[in-house]
Amino acid sequence: MTGFQLVVRNAGRHKLRTALTVLGLAIAVLAFAMLRTIVAAWYAGVEASQQNRLVTRNAVSLAFPLPLAYRDRIAQVPGVTQVSYANWFGGVYIDEKNFFAQFAVDAPTWFRLYSEYHVSPAQMETFQQERNAAIVGEKLAQRYGWHLGDTVRLRGTFFPGDWDFVIRGLYTTTLKSADNTQFFFHWERLDQFVRQTLPDTAGNVGFYAFTIDRSREPADVSRAVDALFANSLAETLTETEREFQLGFVSMTEAILMAIQVISFLIVGLILIVLANTMAMAARERVTEYAVLKTLGFSPGRIARLIMGESLVIAAAGAVVGVIAVFPLVGVFAAAVGSFFPVFELSPVTVAAAVALDLSAAIAAAAMPAWGVARTTIADGLRRVG
């Protein structure tokens, strides 16, 4: 019998205990992977951001607008290559639970600025020609069963009334972390509504987005832009797109911290569950290990048998957990797709879960292996009966 066969037989000697241990480890691996995927989904917008893309908003709050006249002045700042702008719309599709990002954008420049969003030339041409046209992400269209030419009605919240849009384009993304569930329409249509209902606030935009030459330092350009509007009625705050996205993430920082702490506490749970199993197995087999020593097994070889048994059980738990986590992520993504536009299990997360599981196996077996290695043959044989 080879050493591996002996390890496998030892692991299966107490089938119920081993099965429960494997199940506990599988649940721990699954929970760790799910929690880390949730954290990654929260940071998806940060990961998709580009360092040479900056955002300018009102220094007071994003809720306060900026004059459209700022566009040309920002474009004249040295290093700025192209400028676009947008307004958050915040409409409701049928029911409040159907949440997705909606922006009124400057159609001629927005999709050039966000080059990771791809729309076919024919669809883009149609979109440019129709004031009530919209471009939506393919994932968003699939979620609600929308097709090109369909009319979508949004109920306005910040801008009251029923708004009908005709889907004239579907965009795809080249980045996995890019949001493929957004809804874009013409800023001019929104501005026309504002001019008719709230003329005093017409001609304002929510924020500016612009790219800079990669040879320029973002911090220097940010300071130059903000200096243009210092001491004005609408002072600005300019930051990289990454910092802009992190500002939203920081609003839920306490929740994220709690999730990350829990994910690492799960590693401790793996260690405790497996350590308990290995300690029980080693205690039950002290006499057997003493016999093996009399047959010429070295303490190191016996320690490797214990370590191998721990690794086999941990590996089984990791396999079951990884197999279970893929369909669970799919179900979870479908259930919370409106809240997490990007929710995917990454190979790095799976590798981390498996690595932590196997590392815990080595740590769990270390103490029993050390104790058995130190036990003399005489002490081991005294435990007979």
Beta strands, then each sheet from edge to edge (+ up, - down):
strand 1: 53-58
strand 2: 66-67
strand 3: 80-88
strand 4: 102-105
strand 5: 117-118
strand 6: 133-137
strand 7: 151-156
strand 8: 161-173
strand 9: 183-186
strand 10: 204-205
strand 11: 207-212
strand 12: 236-240
sheet 1: 5+ 8- 6- 9+ 4+ 3- 11+ 1- 12+
sheet 2: 2+ 10-
sheet 3: 5+ 8- 7+
end
